[in-house]
Amino acid sequence: MAIPRPSKPSAVWRDLRAFMAGNQRHKLLIGLISVLIPALLVAGFYVDSRVDPPKPQMYFIPSWPATRSDAEIIAQQKIDQKKLDAKREAKRQEYRRLADQLGIKVD
């Protein structure tokens, strides 16, 4: 099986001019779309490669002594629950303000 010889640039140019001279607009449109889609994909990957990756987040886990009593655990849970409730209430108020701005009726 023989490998075909590459085309000369002049032959490619003549073939392209003959194709463009034709009266087949749908082929031109499909040809343009078939060139644009891979170009957009390559451009998207290029842009994505230039974006800085997100910085790693550090999570600090509290270390508790093993001798902690149940009363201390319950007291800490109550403190944590109050903080969580305050955050949830602030978020709910933020959504309520947004709903008021957009004219959404909230019961």
Protein Blocks (a to p, Z undefined) as FASTA:
>chain_A
ZZdddddfklmmmmmmmmmmpccfklmmmmmmmmmmmmmmmmmmmmmmmpccdddddddd
ddddfkbcfklmmmmmmmmmmmmmmmmmmmmmmmmmmmmmnopacZZ
